[in-house]
Amino acid sequence: MDKEVLYERVQNMIVSSTKKPKYTALSTVKLADIFGVKSEDVEKRLEELIKEGRLNKSTLPEPPNYEIYQLPQ
């Protein structure tokens, strides 16, 4: 799986979000299905993007407590 293609897809999802501040909740299973790879591969690439500082990951404080992704400020 190409990390840059995944980043572009996630970035577009965040930018097109109507939420303020802009964020998106991702399903690694759905992304894996779209890219035709295993969900573990998607999770690994997302973690790499977080470690590189290209994405931020947090959890919503209220239920359903989704893990959300944002672009760095």
C-alpha positions, 0 to 999 in steps of 0.5 A: 500500500502506498502511504502517499496515496493513503495520506492524500485520501485521508487529507481530502476526507478531513478537508471536505469535513463539515465539522469544526474543527475539521476532523474525520473518523476512519474505518481501517476496514473500509479503507482496506477494502477500498485499497484492496489490502489488509486493515493491518496495512492501513493501520500501520501506514496511518501510524507512520503518518502520525509518527511523521507528524503529518496526522494527529490522532485523538479520541472524541470525549463524548460517546461514541468515542470515535478515534479521529484524525486531524491535520496538524495546525 
